[in-house]
Amino acid sequence: MKEAYPVIISKEKDGYYVSIPDFNIATQGTSIVNSIEMARDAIGLMGIDIEDEGKELPKPNSAKFQLGGNDIVTLVDVDFTEYRKRIDNRAVKKNCTIPYWLNIEAEKARINFSKVLQQALMEKLNISK
């Protein structure tokens, strides 16, 4: 699901402050472009957290806000489905223990431990990519 949320970008002496009223959150950026990227990331993270809690995402423009004299208001689009795919596919480091002799044999055979573990977990859980 793709939505566009308003954000307010305010110039600070050392960068930009970014308010996201619909989510009642804020972030910051080093430039206007970076501020928009940071807002998209903040909205994406907050959005998937809200979804994971079984709650409904706020509707765009659902919160009222006031502007300062030099504030910039822009819309930031977020595709929550794509954002979740990107976040959910990030690598997570796991530590596991195997017998020494098995490690030696697997290294000799140039086995990719991560790939084997992923395949075994997907098979065990009956999941396909």
Summary of the structure (lengths in Angstrom):
residues: 129
radius of gyration: 21.5
end to end distance: 21.1
largest distance: 69.5
contacts: 298
relative contact order: 0.17
helix: 42%
strand: 23%
